Amino acid sequence: MARFSGGKAPFLRISDNKKHGTGIIMRDFLIGLLPVILFTWYKNGILVYTQGNITFMEMLYPLIFILVGGIGSVLMEAIFFYITDPKARQLKPLMKKIKTSYGLIPGLILALMLPLYTPIWVLLFGCFIANIIGKMIFGGFGFNVFNPALLGYAVIKATLMGVINEAGGYLNISEALIDSYAGATPLSLLSNNVISFEALVSPYGGLWELFTGFYPSGLGETSVLIMLGSYIWLSARKVIRWQTPLIYVAAVFGLSWMVGIISGESGIWFPLYTIFTGGVMFGAVFMITEPVTSPKNPFGKTVFVLYLAVLTILFRYVGNLPEGVGTSIIVMNIFAIPVDTYASIIRAQRWRKPALKYILILFGILLVLGLYAVLKAGNSYNLFIPLFNLGGGF
């Protein structure tokens, strides 16, 4: 039992063969990612080209950028295998290792999270952090502690965003020509500490534009409509548990609604704005469902995503992190094993008295953190709450 619970993930109920197994899961995952890639290319390449604002080669650039991320990651892992494993210095063993390492996926996801005008060398640097530091150093596929793509993204955001902004930032050429955008993404407007439809949504047209993905942000994290299709596909293929993204998005929606009410905006538009913008949907479908860095226990997964939702609100509205999703996932990656352990004990004891202390620990911390996040977020938007106004920043 100890070997199973601490062994290599993902775990499968059906043994690997031609019809089932990790390879099929990864194939279906890539199929689910394909519509996002194609929409990204359409929005930032084909559509801008038809408007006459870029050349044919510039039209291909978004697709090339994403492919560079995927192929660059595979090549980095191949070099790592070649250097560290003498057997991999022959072509056949090397190709086998590459095939079962699935290095393409972290590179593609990282590229989809980055702004359009990220320099190629910055993308490759992020791929190195993701695949080599975040994955191979820990033992390779199935042994990484952090989501590799998110680790690469976090390092880039912390160190090289100035370089990206100087190169052009988030806006494609057509978006840069829209006066109302003023160089800002929807989430960056939250720094103005004003919750109103006119300030946060109107510059981008309306909620429909945010839902369909026609606003400036990371390359592939914009279209909720497209990602709903990916969610249905991955759930139907049982690549992901359909409950996990749904619980996370619903929790973010509910907490955001409470933040809006506290701030004087009771309309449904604000929680919709919250889940339509940034990486909420992208993270829900493609990241929090990763079996390696999340709990294995179904109850543990529920607790895991509830904490993710609370941290997303905390980082997005209280902290100095306009996105919040990626940071919350990385933080919860650290606690995936403790959450899984506590949840397994609760489940094994069937909620009897010995499990009460673990229930109190998990849900007590969640409740306190959630209340603090919601009330402090409301307070940060000019609502005075004496109990939580302790005179200092978070």
C-alpha positions as CSV (number, residue, x, y, z in Angstrom):
1,M,0.0,0.0,0.0
2,A,2.8,2.4,0.9
3,R,4.4,1.8,-2.4
4,F,1.2,2.4,-4.3
5,S,0.3,5.6,-2.5
6,G,3.7,7.0,-3.0
7,G,4.5,5.6,-6.4
8,K,4.5,7.0,-9.8
9,A,1.4,8.8,-11.1
10,P,-1.0,8.8,-12.9
11,F,-2.5,5.6,-11.6
12,L,-4.6,3.5,-14.0
13,R,-7.4,1.0,-13.3
14,I,-6.8,-0.7,-16.6
15,S,-3.3,-1.9,-17.5
16,D,-1.4,-0.2,-20.3
17,N,-2.2,-1.7,-23.7
18,K,-3.1,-0.5,-27.2
19,K,-6.6,0.6,-26.1
20,H,-5.9,2.0,-22.7
21,G,-3.1,3.6,-20.7
22,T,-1.0,6.7,-20.3
23,G,-0.3,7.0,-24.0
24,I,-4.0,7.1,-24.8
25,I,-4.6,9.6,-22.0
26,M,-1.9,11.9,-23.4
27,R,-3.2,11.6,-26.9
28,D,-6.7,12.5,-25.8
29,F,-5.3,15.4,-23.8
30,L,-3.5,16.8,-26.9
31,I,-6.8,16.4,-28.9
32,G,-8.5,18.5,-26.2
33,L,-5.7,21.1,-26.4
34,L,-5.9,21.3,-30.2
35,P,-9.0,23.6,-30.4
36,V,-7.4,26.0,-28.0
37,I,-4.3,26.1,-30.2
38,L,-6.3,26.6,-33.4
39,F,-8.4,29.4,-31.8
40,T,-5.2,31.1,-30.6
41,W,-3.9,31.0,-34.2
42,Y,-7.1,32.3,-35.6
43,K,-7.5,35.2,-33.1
44,N,-3.9,36.4,-33.1
45,G,-2.9,35.4,-36.6
46,I,-5.5,34.6,-39.2
47,L,-8.1,37.2,-38.1
48,V,-5.5,40.0,-37.9
49,Y,-4.2,39.0,-41.3
50,T,-7.6,39.3,-42.9
51,Q,-7.9,42.8,-41.4
52,G,-4.7,43.7,-43.4
53,N,-2.6,44.5,-40.4
54,I,0.1,41.9,-40.7
55,T,2.0,39.9,-43.4
56,F,1.6,36.2,-44.2
57,M,4.6,35.2,-42.1
58,E,3.4,37.3,-39.2
59,M,0.1,35.5,-39.5
60,L,1.9,32.2,-39.0
61,Y,3.9,33.4,-36.0
62,P,1.4,32.5,-33.2
63,L,1.3,28.9,-34.4
64,I,5.0,28.8,-34.8
65,F,5.5,30.2,-31.3
66,I,3.3,27.4,-29.8
67,L,5.1,24.7,-31.8
68,V,8.5,26.1,-30.7
69,G,7.4,25.7,-27.1
70,G,6.4,22.0,-27.6
71,I,9.3,21.0,-29.9
72,G,11.8,22.9,-27.8
73,S,10.7,21.0,-24.7
74,V,11.0,17.7,-26.4
75,L,14.5,18.5,-27.6
76,M,15.6,19.6,-24.1
77,E,14.4,16.4,-22.6
78,A,16.2,14.4,-25.4
79,I,19.4,16.2,-24.5
80,F,18.9,15.5,-20.8
81,F,18.4,11.8,-21.5
82,Y,21.4,11.7,-23.8
83,I,23.7,13.3,-21.1
84,T,22.4,11.4,-18.0
85,D,21.6,7.9,-19.4
86,P,24.3,6.0,-21.4
87,K,21.7,3.7,-22.8
88,A,19.9,6.7,-24.3
89,R,22.9,7.5,-26.5
90,Q,21.5,5.1,-29.0
91,L,18.6,6.2,-31.2
92,K,16.1,3.5,-30.4
93,P,16.3,3.7,-26.5
94,L,16.4,7.5,-26.8
95,M,13.2,7.6,-28.9
96,K,11.5,5.2,-26.4
97,K,12.3,7.5,-23.5
98,I,11.2,10.6,-25.4
99,K,7.9,8.8,-26.3
100,T,7.1,7.9,-22.7
101,S,8.2,11.2,-21.2
102,Y,5.5,13.4,-23.0
103,G,7.7,16.5,-23.0
104,L,5.6,18.1,-25.7
105,I,2.7,18.9,-23.3
106,P,4.4,21.2,-20.8
107,G,6.0,23.2,-23.7
108,L,2.6,23.7,-25.5
109,I,0.8,24.7,-22.3
110,L,3.6,27.2,-21.3
111,A,3.4,28.8,-24.8
112,L,-0.4,29.1,-24.5
113,M,-0.1,30.9,-21.2
114,L,2.5,33.5,-22.4
115,P,1.8,36.8,-24.2
116,L,2.0,36.9,-27.9
117,Y,5.1,39.0,-28.1
118,T,7.2,36.9,-25.7
119,P,10.7,36.6,-27.2
120,I,11.5,33.1,-28.4
121,W,14.5,32.9,-26.1
122,V,12.3,33.7,-23.1
123,L,9.9,30.9,-24.1
124,L,12.8,28.5,-24.4
125,F,14.1,29.6,-21.0
126,G,10.7,28.9,-19.6
127,C,10.7,25.5,-21.3
128,F,14.1,24.7,-19.6
129,I,12.7,25.6,-16.2
130,A,9.5,23.6,-16.8
131,N,10.9,20.4,-18.3
132,I,14.4,20.2,-16.9
133,I,14.2,21.9,-13.5
134,G,10.5,21.2,-12.8
135,K,10.3,17.7,-14.2
136,M,13.5,15.9,-15.1
137,I,15.4,16.8,-12.0
138,F,12.7,15.4,-9.9
139,G,12.8,12.1,-11.7
140,G,10.9,12.7,-14.9
141,F,7.3,12.1,-15.9
142,G,5.1,11.1,-12.9
143,F,7.5,12.3,-10.2
144,N,7.4,16.1,-10.5
145,V,6.2,18.0,-7.4
146,F,5.0,21.1,-9.3
147,N,3.1,21.5,-12.5
148,P,6.1,21.9,-14.9
149,A,4.5,24.5,-17.3
150,L,3.3,26.6,-14.3
151,L,6.7,26.6,-12.8
152,G,8.2,27.8,-16.0
153,Y,5.5,30.5,-16.3
154,A,6.0,31.6,-12.7
155,V,9.7,32.1,-13.2
156,I,9.2,34.1,-16.3
157,K,6.5,36.3,-14.7
158,A,8.9,36.9,-11.7
159,T,12.0,37.7,-13.7
160,L,11.3,38.6,-17.4
161,M,8.0,40.4,-17.7
162,G,9.8,43.6,-18.3
163,V,11.5,42.0,-21.4
164,I,8.1,40.8,-22.6
165,N,6.4,44.2,-22.2
166,E,9.2,45.9,-24.0
167,A,8.8,43.4,-26.9
168,G,5.1,44.2,-27.3
169,G,3.3,42.5,-24.4
170,Y,-0.1,41.0,-24.6
171,L,-1.9,42.9,-27.3
172,N,-1.7,41.8,-31.0
173,I,-1.6,44.5,-33.6
174,S,-5.4,44.7,-34.0
175,E,-5.9,45.0,-30.3
176,A,-3.3,47.6,-30.0
177,L,-5.3,49.8,-32.4
178,I,-8.4,49.7,-30.1
179,D,-8.3,52.9,-28.0
180,S,-10.4,51.5,-25.2
181,Y,-7.9,48.7,-24.5
182,A,-5.2,51.3,-23.7
183,G,-2.6,48.5,-23.4
184,A,-4.5,46.9,-20.6
185,T,-5.8,43.3,-20.1
186,P,-9.1,42.9,-18.2
187,L,-7.4,41.7,-15.0
188,S,-4.9,44.6,-15.0
189,L,-7.9,47.0,-14.6
190,L,-8.6,45.4,-11.1
191,S,-5.5,47.3,-9.8
192,N,-7.7,50.5,-10.0
193,N,-9.7,49.2,-7.0
194,V,-13.0,49.9,-8.8
195,I,-15.6,47.2,-9.4
196,S,-18.0,48.5,-12.0
197,F,-19.2,47.1,-15.3
198,E,-18.1,50.3,-17.1
199,A,-14.6,50.1,-15.8
200,L,-13.9,46.4,-16.1
201,V,-16.1,45.0,-18.9
202,S,-17.2,47.8,-21.2
203,P,-13.7,48.6,-22.6
204,Y,-13.7,45.1,-24.2
205,G,-17.3,45.3,-25.5
206,G,-19.2,43.1,-23.1
207,L,-19.5,39.7,-21.4
208,W,-20.0,38.0,-24.8
209,E,-16.6,39.1,-26.0
210,L,-15.0,37.9,-22.8
211,F,-16.8,34.6,-23.0
212,T,-15.7,34.0,-26.6
213,G,-12.2,35.1,-26.0
214,F,-11.7,38.3,-28.0
215,Y,-9.8,40.3,-25.5
216,P,-6.1,40.7,-24.8
217,S,-4.5,38.1,-22.5
218,G,-2.2,35.1,-22.6
219,L,-2.2,33.4,-26.0
220,G,-4.5,30.5,-25.2
221,E,-6.3,31.3,-22.0
222,T,-9.1,33.5,-23.4
223,S,-11.9,31.6,-25.0
224,V,-14.2,30.0,-22.4
225,L,-16.4,28.8,-25.3
226,I,-13.6,26.8,-26.8
227,M,-12.4,25.4,-23.4
228,L,-15.9,24.2,-22.6
229,G,-15.6,22.0,-25.7
230,S,-12.3,20.7,-24.5
231,Y,-13.8,20.1,-21.0
232,I,-16.6,18.0,-22.5
233,W,-14.2,16.0,-24.6
234,L,-11.7,15.3,-21.8
235,S,-14.5,14.4,-19.4
236,A,-16.2,12.1,-21.9
237,R,-12.9,10.3,-22.5
238,K,-12.3,10.1,-18.8
239,V,-9.0,11.9,-19.0
240,I,-10.2,14.2,-16.3
241,R,-12.9,13.9,-13.6
242,W,-15.7,16.2,-14.7
243,Q,-16.4,17.2,-11.1
244,T,-13.0,18.8,-10.5
245,P,-13.1,21.7,-12.9
246,L,-16.8,22.3,-12.2
247,I,-16.3,22.5,-8.4
248,Y,-13.4,24.9,-8.9
249,V,-15.1,27.2,-11.3
250,A,-18.3,27.2,-9.2
251,A,-16.4,28.0,-6.0
252,V,-14.5,30.9,-7.7
253,F,-17.9,32.1,-9.1
254,G,-19.5,32.0,-5.7
255,L,-16.7,33.7,-3.8
256,S,-16.4,36.4,-6.5
257,W,-20.2,37.0,-6.2
258,M,-19.7,37.6,-2.4
259,V,-16.8,40.0,-3.1
260,G,-19.0,41.9,-5.5
261,I,-21.9,42.1,-3.0
262,I,-19.6,43.3,-0.3
263,S,-18.2,45.9,-2.7
264,G,-21.7,47.1,-3.6
265,E,-22.1,45.3,-6.9
266,S,-24.7,42.5,-6.5
267,G,-25.0,41.8,-10.3
268,I,-24.1,38.5,-11.8
269,W,-21.8,40.2,-14.2
270,F,-18.9,40.4,-11.8
271,P,-18.5,36.7,-11.0
272,L,-19.0,36.0,-14.7
273,Y,-16.2,38.5,-15.4
274,T,-14.0,36.7,-12.9
275,I,-14.3,33.2,-14.5
276,F,-14.3,34.6,-18.1
277,T,-11.0,36.4,-17.7
278,G,-7.5,35.3,-17.0
279,G,-6.6,31.6,-16.4
280,V,-9.6,30.4,-14.4
281,M,-11.0,28.2,-17.2
282,F,-7.7,27.3,-18.7
283,G,-6.4,26.2,-15.3
284,A,-9.6,24.4,-14.5
285,V,-9.5,22.2,-17.6
286,F,-5.8,21.7,-18.3
287,M,-3.9,22.2,-15.0
288,I,-5.8,21.4,-11.8
289,T,-6.8,18.1,-13.3
290,E,-3.2,16.9,-13.7
291,P,-2.9,13.6,-11.8
292,V,0.7,13.9,-10.9
293,T,0.5,17.1,-8.8
294,S,-3.0,16.8,-7.3
295,P,-4.5,14.4,-4.8
296,K,-5.4,10.9,-6.0
297,N,-8.4,10.5,-3.6
298,P,-11.7,11.9,-5.0
299,F,-12.5,13.6,-1.7
300,G,-9.0,15.0,-1.6
301,K,-9.5,16.4,-5.1
302,T,-12.6,18.3,-3.9
303,V,-10.8,19.7,-0.9
304,F,-7.8,20.6,-3.1
305,V,-9.9,22.6,-5.6
306,L,-11.8,24.4,-2.9
307,Y,-8.5,25.6,-1.5
308,L,-7.5,26.6,-5.0
309,A,-10.6,28.7,-5.4
310,V,-10.0,30.5,-2.1
311,L,-6.3,31.2,-2.9
312,T,-7.3,32.4,-6.4
313,I,-9.6,35.0,-4.8
314,L,-7.0,35.9,-2.2
315,F,-4.1,36.4,-4.7
316,R,-6.2,38.0,-7.4
317,Y,-8.1,40.6,-5.2
318,V,-6.1,41.0,-2.1
319,G,-2.5,40.3,-3.1
320,N,-0.4,42.0,-5.7
321,L,-1.0,39.2,-8.3
322,P,-3.6,40.2,-10.9
323,E,-3.9,36.6,-12.2
324,G,-3.8,34.4,-9.1
325,V,-4.7,31.1,-10.7
326,G,-1.2,29.9,-11.5
327,T,0.2,31.0,-8.2
328,S,-2.6,29.2,-6.3
329,I,-2.0,26.0,-8.2
330,I,1.8,26.1,-7.5
331,V,1.1,26.7,-3.8
332,M,-1.4,23.9,-3.6
333,N,1.0,21.5,-5.4
334,I,3.1,21.7,-2.2
335,F,0.1,20.6,-0.1
336,A,-1.2,17.9,-2.5
337,I,0.2,15.0,-0.5
338,P,-0.9,16.2,3.0
339,V,-4.4,16.9,1.6
340,D,-4.5,13.5,0.0
341,T,-3.3,11.9,3.3
342,Y,-5.9,13.6,5.4
343,A,-8.7,12.9,2.9
344,S,-7.7,9.2,2.7
345,I,-8.0,8.9,6.5
346,I,-11.4,10.6,6.5
347,R,-12.6,8.4,3.8
348,A,-11.2,5.2,5.3
349,Q,-12.8,6.0,8.7
350,R,-16.1,6.9,7.0
351,W,-16.4,10.2,8.8
352,R,-16.4,8.6,12.2
353,K,-15.2,10.3,15.3
354,P,-11.4,9.6,14.9
355,A,-11.6,11.5,11.6
356,L,-13.1,14.6,13.1
357,K,-9.8,16.3,13.9
358,Y,-8.7,16.0,10.3
359,I,-12.1,17.3,9.1
360,L,-11.7,20.3,11.5
361,I,-8.2,21.0,10.3
362,L,-9.0,20.8,6.5
363,F,-12.3,22.7,6.6
364,G,-11.5,25.0,9.6
365,I,-8.5,26.5,7.7
366,L,-10.5,26.6,4.5
367,L,-13.4,28.5,6.2
368,V,-11.1,31.0,7.9
369,L,-9.0,31.6,4.8
370,G,-12.2,32.0,2.7
371,L,-13.8,34.5,5.0
372,Y,-10.6,36.5,5.2
373,A,-10.2,36.5,1.4
374,V,-13.8,37.6,0.7
375,L,-13.9,40.2,3.4
376,K,-10.5,41.6,2.8
377,A,-11.2,41.7,-0.9
378,G,-14.3,43.7,-0.3
379,N,-12.4,45.9,2.1
380,S,-9.7,46.6,-0.6
381,Y,-12.5,48.0,-2.7
382,N,-13.3,50.8,-0.3
383,L,-15.6,49.0,2.1
384,F,-14.5,49.4,5.8
385,I,-14.7,46.2,7.8
386,P,-13.3,46.8,11.2
387,L,-12.7,43.2,12.1
388,F,-10.4,42.6,9.2
389,N,-9.0,46.1,8.8
390,L,-5.9,45.4,10.9
391,G,-3.9,48.2,9.5
392,G,-1.5,46.2,7.3
393,G,-1.4,44.7,3.8
394,F,-1.6,41.0,3.1
